[in-house]
């Protein structure tokens, strides 16, 4: 399809431009004093399988071609001048946003009763989203946050299918899987010992509890404990710190909170949830202004409080207590470390927790610590800084076995310009990353055969193979950066 010379006010919409011999769409002029096309809009088309570029805009076309909301064959977007791996875009064109959907089923989920599913991490653009859940027991559900009660204890594989429907009626889907566990054993026992309610607290206070679970004989410290506080009588809760060890004590600095009434809740989770909650108690440090108790940055794409990488989604949340009546506009965060401005008001504020949601972040610096100051400007100004570490460096990987040479029954006999394997062999690889290697995946001819999560990264390949085959290993760091290495080999291995 071509748009050229003095064509103007052209709309190309809702077409399937598939498997063309050359470019999918060309926008250009011939030169020689001819006018360039103007006011060209290209929307909601499937531009896939082009023999050359999906969209080529000639160098003499001065006005930007509006090519938003097209499907380029991959959720990552167009290639070429674009960031993705779909059909390429070359020239002066605005292709962002493009049609995509990225399903996020959340989880894993563990409960002793009703399980609340959460697909709020799902992203999509240029259409309406619908959600279909397969709960793994023959039943299904719909919506972003369905609830489910399983009839039998066990762990179920849950599949979420998200469908994006455009104005043209075309649909695009993505799936994600997670697990849901209905606990069948006895839940833990937990008791909050101090504070229980009615106390007047100041300074650093040691919160005490007692928790036990019969599944941890002699290792009760491994039972995960979660602690929360509430500043609104238990209507909403905010987690204190990360997962706590079950050592029975936690030092809470009450000077991080404005004076007022609070509650504390402790939870132990294993084969169900055990909860104990205090009655209201008073914090009195002689400070009735504004306090930001904590700022937490979460890379929701990888569920990490520690690391973030380019292209992921993040949530910044701040716990705010105050004797003043605050509005959302009184609060701001410096999100310049993620490609936004230094004064961004929160997406939501419920009077207790402020939240910012940022999609497709660009980390600055690309590698290293990113600071996010959160500021409250009311009758006074209060600022607290949250931190997270950016890691956009791929790990290093080397397939150490087989290398070039002749291997017989898992032993290398002598070097060769190529790799020949006779009999079974153990595939081995080394990985290096500043944050460690989270896992390695072993593929044979593009098919995943093994996943290892700890060293040594070696896999005994029992598969019978004859002829030329491709061994691929992918190394993942904890952030999700991936390094890949491939080894071609000729196999003579008939029997398992």
C-alpha positions in Angstrom: 0.0 0.0 0.0 1.4 3.4 -1.0 0.6 7.0 0.0 2.6 9.4 -2.0 3.1 13.0 -3.3 0.3 15.4 -2.6 -2.1 13.0 -1.0 -3.6 14.6 2.1 -6.1 13.8 4.9 -5.8 10.0 4.3 -7.0 7.5 6.9 -5.8 3.9 6.8 -7.8 2.0 9.4 -8.9 -1.5 10.4 -7.0 -3.3 7.6 -5.1 -6.6 7.6 -1.8 -6.0 5.8 -0.3 -9.4 6.0 2.7 -11.2 4.5 3.4 -8.5 1.8 6.2 -9.1 -0.6 7.9 -5.8 0.2 6.8 -3.0 2.6 3.4 -3.1 4.2 2.8 0.6 3.8 5.0 3.2 2.1 4.5 7.0 2.6 6.8 9.0 0.4 7.1 11.5 -2.5 9.1 11.3 -5.7 11.0 14.5 -5.2 11.4 16.8 -8.2 9.4 19.5 -6.5 6.5 17.3 -5.6 4.5 17.9 -2.4 4.8 15.4 0.4 1.8 13.6 1.8 0.2 15.4 4.8 -2.3 14.5 7.6 -1.8 10.8 7.1 -3.3 8.6 9.9 -2.7 4.9 10.2 -4.7 3.2 13.0 -5.9 -0.2 14.2 -4.3 -2.2 11.4 -2.6 -5.6 11.6 0.7 -5.0 9.9 2.5 -8.4 10.1 4.9 -10.5 8.0 6.0 -7.7 5.8 8.7 -8.7 3.3 10.7 -5.5 4.2 9.4 -2.7 6.5 6.0 -2.7 8.0 5.9 1.1 7.6 8.4 3.0 5.6 8.2 6.8 5.6 10.5 8.4 3.0 13.1 10.9 4.0 11.5 13.8 2.1 8.2 13.5 4.2 8.5 16.3 6.7 5.2 15.9 8.5 5.1 13.1 11.1 2.8 10.2 10.1 0.3 9.4 12.9 0.7 5.6 13.1 -0.5 5.1 16.7 -2.5 2.0 17.7 -1.5 -0.6 15.2 -0.6 -4.3 15.7 3.0 -5.0 14.5 2.9 -8.7 15.2 4.4 -8.7 18.7 3.4 -7.2 22.1 6.8 -5.5 22.4 5.9 -3.2 19.5 7.5 -2.5 16.1 11.1 -3.1 15.3 13.4 -0.8 13.2 13.1 2.6 14.7 10.7 1.1 17.3 11.7 -0.7 20.5 10.2 -4.1 19.8 10.5 -7.2 17.7 7.5 -6.8 15.4 7.4 -5.6 11.8 9.7 -2.6 11.5 8.9 1.1 11.3 11.4 3.4 9.5 11.2 7.1 9.2 9.2 10.0 10.6 6.3 8.2 12.2 4.6 8.3 15.6 3.9 4.6 16.5 3.5 4.8 20.3 1.2 3.6 21.7 0.8 0.4 19.8 -1.7 -2.4 20.3 -0.5 -4.7 23.0 -1.8 -6.7 26.0 0.3 -8.1 28.8 -1.6 -10.4 31.2 -0.5 -10.5 34.9 -2.3 -13.1 37.1 -0.5 -12.0 40.2 0.2 -14.6 43.0 1.2 -17.1 44.0 -1.9 -17.3 46.2 -2.1 -19.1 49.5 -5.2 -19.2 51.7 -7.1 -21.4 54.1 -10.4 -20.2 52.7 -11.5 -17.7 50.1 -8.8 -16.8 47.6 -8.8 -13.2 46.2 -7.2 -13.1 42.8 -5.7 -9.9 41.5 -5.0 -9.1 37.8 -4.5 -5.3 38.4 -0.9 -5.7 37.1 -2.2 -6.4 33.6 -1.4 -3.8 31.0 -2.8 -3.0 27.5 -3.3 -0.2 25.1 -5.6 0.8 22.3 -8.6 -1.2 23.3 -10.9 -2.6 26.0 -9.7 -5.4 28.3 -11.7 -8.4 29.4 -10.5 -11.1 31.8 -11.1 -14.9 31.8 -9.8 -17.1 34.6 -9.4 -20.8 34.6 -9.1 -21.8 38.2 -7.6 -25.2 37.5 -10.4 -27.3 39.0 -12.9 -27.1 36.1 -14.4 -23.8 37.1 -13.9 -20.4 35.6 -14.3 -16.7 36.5 -14.2 -13.2 35.1 -13.0 -9.7 36.0 -9.9 -8.1 37.5 -10.5 -9.3 41.1 -12.5 -12.5 41.2 -12.9 -14.6 44.4 -12.7 -18.4 44.6 -13.3 -21.0 47.2 -11.8 -24.4 46.3 -13.6 -27.5 47.7 -10.4 -29.6 48.2 -7.0 -28.7 49.6 -4.1 -28.6 47.2 -2.2 -26.5 44.8 -4.0 -25.5 41.5 -2.5 -24.1 38.3 -4.5 -21.0 37.5 -4.5 -19.5 34.0 -5.6 -15.9 33.2 -6.4 -15.0 29.6 -6.8 -11.3 28.9 -8.4 -10.2 25.6 -8.1 -6.7 24.2 -10.8 -5.6 21.7 -10.2 -2.6 19.5 -12.7 -0.3 17.9 -12.5 -2.4 14.8 -13.7 -5.5 16.7 -10.4 -7.3 16.4 -9.2 -9.1 19.4 -5.7 -9.8 20.8 -4.9 -12.0 23.8 -2.2 -12.8 26.2 -2.1 -15.4 29.0 -0.4 -15.7 32.3 -0.3 -18.6 34.8 0.1 -18.6 38.6 -0.7 -21.0 41.4 -3.4 -21.0 44.1 -3.0 -23.2 47.2 -5.8 -24.1 49.5 -4.2 -25.1 52.7 -5.2 -28.5 54.0 -3.1 -28.7 57.2 -3.6 -26.9 60.5 -2.8 -23.2 60.3 -0.2 -21.6 62.6 -1.0 -20.1 66.0 -0.1 -16.5 66.7 -0.6 -14.2 69.6 0.2 -10.5 69.8 1.8 -9.9 73.3 2.6 -6.2 73.2 1.0 -3.8 72.5 -2.5 -5.1 72.9 -4.3 -1.8 73.2 -4.7 1.1 75.6 -1.0 1.8 75.9 0.6 5.2 75.4 3.8 4.7 73.4 6.8 6.9 72.5 10.3 6.4 71.2 11.4 2.9 70.1 8.9 0.3 71.2 9.5 -3.5 71.1 6.5 -5.2 69.5 6.3 -8.8 70.8 4.4 -11.8 69.6 4.3 -15.6 70.0 3.8 -17.8 66.9 4.2 -21.5 66.4 3.5 -24.0 63.6 3.8 -27.8 63.9 5.3 -28.0 60.4 8.5 -26.2 61.7 9.8 -28.4 64.5 12.9 -26.9 65.9 12.8 -24.2 63.2 10.0 -21.9 64.3 12.1 -18.9 63.2 11.4 -19.9 59.6 7.7 -19.3 59.9 7.1 -16.1 58.0 5.6 -13.2 60.0 4.0 -10.1 58.5 3.3 -6.9 60.5 0.9 -4.1 59.7 -0.3 -0.9 61.2 -3.4 1.1 60.9 -4.1 4.8 61.5 -7.8 4.7 60.8 -9.2 2.2 63.2 -8.5 -0.8 61.2 -10.2 0.2 58.0 -6.9 0.1 56.0 -3.5 -1.4 56.8 0.0 -0.8 55.7 2.8 -3.4 56.0 5.7 -2.6 58.3 9.1 -3.6 56.8 9.3 -6.8 54.7 8.7 -10.4 55.8 9.9 -10.8 59.4 11.7 -13.7 61.1 9.7 -15.4 63.8 11.9 -14.3 66.6 9.1 -12.8 68.6 10.3 -9.2 68.6 10.4 -6.2 66.4 11.7 -2.7 67.3 9.2 -0.1 66.1 10.3 3.6 66.0 7.2 5.5 66.9 8.8 8.8 66.1 8.2 8.0 62.4 4.4 8.5 63.1 2.4 11.6 63.9 0.8 11.5 67.3 -2.5 9.8 67.4 -4.3 6.5 67.7 -3.0 3.4 66.0 -3.5 -0.4 65.8 -1.0 -3.2 65.0 -1.8 -6.6 63.3 0.5 -9.6 63.0 0.1 -12.5 60.6 1.6 -15.9 60.3 1.1 -17.7 56.9 1.5 -21.4 56.3 -1.3 -23.8 55.4 -3.6 -20.9 56.2 -3.4 -17.6 57.9 -3.3 -16.8 61.6 -4.0 -13.2 62.7 -4.0 -11.3 65.9 -4.8 -7.6 66.1 -4.4 -5.1 68.9 -7.0 -2.7 70.2 -6.2 1.0 69.6 -3.2 2.5 71.4 -1.8 6.0 71.5 1.5 7.3 70.1 2.6 10.4 71.9 5.9 11.9 71.1 4.8 15.5 71.3 4.5 15.8 67.5 1.2 16.4 65.9 2.3 17.5 62.4 2.9 15.4 59.3 5.0 12.2 59.2 5.9 10.0 56.3 6.5 6.6 58.0 8.0 4.9 55.0 8.4 5.0 51.2 8.3 1.7 49.4 9.2 1.2 45.7 8.0 -2.1 44.1 8.9 -3.3 40.6 5.5 -5.0 40.1 6.7 -6.7 36.9 9.0 -8.9 38.9 7.5 -8.4 42.4 10.7 -6.9 43.8 11.4 -4.2 46.4 15.1 -4.4 45.7 15.6 -4.2 42.0 14.1 -2.5 38.9 14.9 -2.5 35.2 13.9 -0.5 32.1 10.5 -1.3 30.7 9.0 -2.7 33.9 6.1 -1.2 35.9 6.6 0.2 39.4 4.4 1.2 42.3 5.6 3.8 44.8 3.7 4.0 48.0 4.1 6.2 51.1 2.5 5.8 54.5 1.5 9.3 55.7 0.1 10.2 59.1 -0.9 13.7 60.0 -3.1 15.7 62.3 -4.0 17.8 59.3 -6.6 17.1 56.6 -4.5 16.3 53.6 -5.4 16.3 49.9 -3.8 14.4 47.1 -2.5 17.6 45.7 -0.5 18.2 48.9 1.7 15.2 48.2 4.3 14.8 45.4 7.1 12.4 44.5 10.3 13.1 42.6 10.0 10.4 39.8 12.8 11.8 37.6 14.7 8.6 38.2 12.0 6.9 36.2 11.7 9.3 33.3 9.0 11.6 34.8 9.0 15.0 36.5 10.3 15.8 40.0 6.8 16.8 41.3 4.3 14.1 40.4 1.1 14.0 42.5 0.0 10.5 43.5 -2.5 8.5 41.5 -4.4 7.9 44.7 -4.5 8.9 48.4 -6.9 7.4 50.8 -5.9 9.6 53.7 -3.3 7.1 54.9 -1.4 5.7 51.9 -0.3 7.6 48.7 0.4 5.6 45.6 2.0 6.3 42.3 1.8 3.9 39.3 4.4 4.2 36.6 4.4 2.0 33.5 7.3 1.2 31.2 9.9 3.0 33.3 13.2 4.4 32.0 15.8 4.1 34.8 18.1 7.0 35.5 20.8 5.9 36.3 20.5 2.8 34.2 22.5 0.9 36.8 22.7 1.9 40.4 20.6 3.3 43.2 17.6 5.4 42.4 16.2 7.8 45.1 12.6 8.8 45.2 11.9 11.6 47.6 8.2 11.9 48.7 7.2 15.3 50.0 4.1 16.5 51.9 3.5 20.3 51.7 0.8 21.3 54.2 1.1 23.6 57.1 4.7 22.3 57.1 6.9 20.3 54.7 8.1 16.8 55.4 10.1 14.6 53.0 11.2 11.0 53.1 13.3 9.1 50.6 12.7 5.6 49.2 15.3 3.7 47.4 15.6 0.9 44.8 18.5 -0.4 42.7 18.4 -0.3 38.9 20.0 -3.2 37.1 19.9 -3.2 33.3 23.1 -5.1 32.7 22.7 -8.6 31.3 24.4 -11.4 33.0 27.3 -13.2 31.4 27.0 -16.8 30.3 29.4 -19.4 28.8 28.5 -22.9 27.7 31.5 -24.8 29.0 30.4 -28.3 27.9 30.1 -29.2 25.1 32.7 -27.0 23.5 34.3 -27.6 20.1 35.7 -31.1 20.2 34.8 -34.8 20.2 32.9 -36.1 23.2 32.4 -39.8 23.9 30.2 -41.0 26.7 30.3 -37.7 28.5 34.1 -37.2 28.2 36.0 -34.9 25.8 38.7 -36.8 23.9 40.3 -34.2 21.7 39.5 -30.7 20.2 37.9 -30.2 16.8 36.7 -27.2 14.8 33.2 -28.5 15.4 31.3 -30.2 18.2 30.6 -33.9 18.0 28.8 -35.8 20.8 28.6 -39.6 20.9 26.4 -41.0 23.6 24.9 -39.1 26.5 26.4 -35.9 27.8 26.1 -33.4 30.7 25.4 -29.8 29.5 27.3 -27.3 31.7 27.4 -23.6 31.8 28.9 -20.8 33.9 27.1 -17.6 34.7 28.2 -14.3 36.2 26.2 -11.3 37.4 26.7 -8.8 40.2 23.4 -9.8 41.8 23.8 -13.5 41.1 22.2 -15.9 38.7 18.5 -16.6 39.5 18.1 -19.5 37.1 19.2 -21.1 33.8 17.1 -22.6 31.2 18.3 -25.4 28.9 16.8 -25.7 25.4 17.2 -28.3 22.6 16.2 -27.0 19.2 14.2 -24.3 20.8 12.3 -26.5 23.2 12.7 -26.0 27.0 14.1 -29.2 28.6 15.3 -28.1 32.0 15.3 -25.2 34.5 17.9 -25.0 37.2 17.8 -22.4 40.0 21.1 -23.1 41.8 24.7 -24.0 41.0 26.2 -26.1 39.5 24.3 -25.3 36.3 24.6 -28.7 34.7 22.0 -30.8 33.1 22.4 -34.5 32.2 20.8 -34.7 28.7 19.2 -38.2 28.4 17.5 -37.4 25.2 18.3 -39.6 22.2 19.5 -37.4 19.3 20.9 -38.0 15.8 22.2 -35.4 13.5 22.8 -31.6 13.9 21.0 -29.9 16.8 21.1 -26.6 18.6 21.8 -26.3 22.4 20.7 -23.0 23.9 21.1 -21.8 27.5 19.4 -18.7 28.9 20.8 -17.2 32.1 18.5 -14.9 34.2 19.6 -12.5 36.9 17.1 -11.7 39.7 15.8 -8.7 37.8 14.9 -10.6 34.8 17.8 -9.6 32.5 18.6 -12.4 30.1 21.8 -13.6 28.5 21.7 -16.3 25.8 24.4 -18.6 24.3 23.9 -21.2 21.7 26.1 -24.2 20.7 25.7 -26.2 17.5 26.5 -29.9 17.8 26.3 -33.1 15.9 24.8 -35.9 18.0 25.1 -39.7 17.7 22.9 -40.8 20.6 20.2 -43.3 19.8 19.0 -44.6 23.2 17.7 -43.0 26.3 
